[in-house]
Amino acid sequence: MDIEKVTHSKRVRFNTTLNQWILIKLKVLAAAQQKNVNDLIEELALEYIKKSFDIN
């Protein structure tokens, strides 16, 4: 098998696992705060934008 294909498949598998892990952590955090996952993501995104652009 081509080395490039092996590297690509490992990268795809890692990214998929990472995305699943992040989603699980978000679901647990949302459940702990008794919120919807989408609402939690929105709050985190707005907080990140404020910090990134130094908005008060």
Residue frames relative to the residue before (quaternion, step in Angstrom):
aa qw qx qy qz dx dy dz
M 1.0000 0.0000 0.0000 0.0000 0.00 0.00 0.00
D 0.5522 -0.6246 0.4521 0.3173 3.55 -1.10 0.76
I 0.5403 -0.6403 0.4460 0.3151 3.59 -0.95 0.93
E 0.6251 0.5501 -0.3345 0.4413 3.59 1.00 -0.81
K 0.6601 0.5009 -0.3055 0.4690 3.60 0.97 -0.84
V 0.6358 0.5224 -0.3261 0.4654 3.58 1.00 -0.81
T 0.6579 0.5088 -0.3018 0.4660 3.57 0.91 -0.95
H 0.6573 0.5112 -0.3079 0.4603 3.58 0.94 -0.89
S 0.6787 0.4850 -0.3081 0.4574 3.61 0.87 -0.89
K 0.6239 0.5197 -0.3446 0.4710 3.61 1.05 -0.67
R 0.6491 0.5193 -0.3131 0.4593 3.57 1.00 -0.86
V 0.6536 0.5053 -0.3116 0.4694 3.60 0.92 -0.88
R 0.6566 0.5087 -0.3083 0.4637 3.58 0.93 -0.89
F 0.6521 0.5075 -0.3132 0.4680 3.59 0.96 -0.86
N 0.6664 0.5028 -0.3088 0.4558 3.60 0.88 -0.92
T 0.6377 0.5191 -0.3245 0.4675 3.59 1.00 -0.79
T 0.6584 0.4996 -0.3029 0.4745 3.58 0.94 -0.89
L 0.6478 0.5181 -0.3121 0.4631 3.57 0.97 -0.87
N 0.6557 0.5069 -0.3097 0.4661 3.59 0.94 -0.87
Q 0.6491 0.5062 -0.3177 0.4707 3.59 0.98 -0.81
W 0.6430 0.5221 -0.3186 0.4610 3.59 0.99 -0.83
I 0.6492 0.5081 -0.3136 0.4712 3.59 0.96 -0.87
L 0.6562 0.5116 -0.3133 0.4577 3.59 0.93 -0.87
I 0.6352 0.5181 -0.3279 0.4697 3.60 0.99 -0.80
K 0.6635 0.4994 -0.3095 0.4632 3.59 0.90 -0.90
L 0.6394 0.5182 -0.3248 0.4659 3.60 1.02 -0.78
K 0.6506 0.5145 -0.3166 0.4602 3.59 0.97 -0.84
V 0.6526 0.5028 -0.3133 0.4724 3.59 0.96 -0.83
L 0.6583 0.5060 -0.3050 0.4665 3.58 0.94 -0.90
A 0.6510 0.5096 -0.3114 0.4686 3.58 0.97 -0.86
A 0.6538 0.5057 -0.3155 0.4662 3.59 0.96 -0.82
A 0.6453 0.5239 -0.3195 0.4550 3.58 1.00 -0.81
Q 0.7342 0.3774 -0.2177 0.5207 3.57 1.09 -0.72
Q 0.3726 -0.7526 0.4561 0.2946 3.57 1.36 0.04
K 0.4788 0.6316 -0.4526 0.4086 3.55 0.86 1.08
N 0.5681 -0.5456 0.4898 0.3737 3.50 -1.38 0.21
V 0.5696 -0.6078 0.4221 0.3578 3.62 -1.01 0.76
N 0.6570 0.5162 -0.3207 0.4462 3.60 0.92 -0.85
D 0.6378 0.5128 -0.3251 0.4738 3.60 1.02 -0.76
L 0.6450 0.5220 -0.3141 0.4613 3.56 1.01 -0.84
I 0.6431 0.5123 -0.3180 0.4720 3.59 0.96 -0.87
E 0.6397 0.5243 -0.3222 0.4604 3.58 0.98 -0.84
E 0.6567 0.5063 -0.3095 0.4654 3.59 0.92 -0.88
L 0.6675 0.4980 -0.2994 0.4657 3.57 0.93 -0.91
A 0.6464 0.5187 -0.3191 0.4597 3.58 1.00 -0.82
L 0.6634 0.4946 -0.3106 0.4678 3.59 0.91 -0.86
E 0.6355 0.5213 -0.3208 0.4706 3.57 1.03 -0.80
Y 0.6514 0.5188 -0.3041 0.4627 3.58 1.00 -0.87
I 0.6463 0.5176 -0.3154 0.4636 3.58 0.97 -0.88
K 0.6449 0.5207 -0.3224 0.4572 3.58 0.93 -0.88
K 0.6864 0.4707 -0.2843 0.4759 3.59 0.91 -0.90
S 0.6595 0.5363 -0.3112 0.4250 3.59 0.95 -0.87
F 0.7839 0.2988 -0.1477 0.5239 3.55 0.96 -0.88
D 0.4323 -0.7358 0.4286 0.2968 3.57 1.32 0.30
I 0.2981 0.7455 -0.5226 0.2867 3.56 0.93 1.03
N 0.2594 -0.7797 0.5498 0.1502 3.57 -0.87 0.92
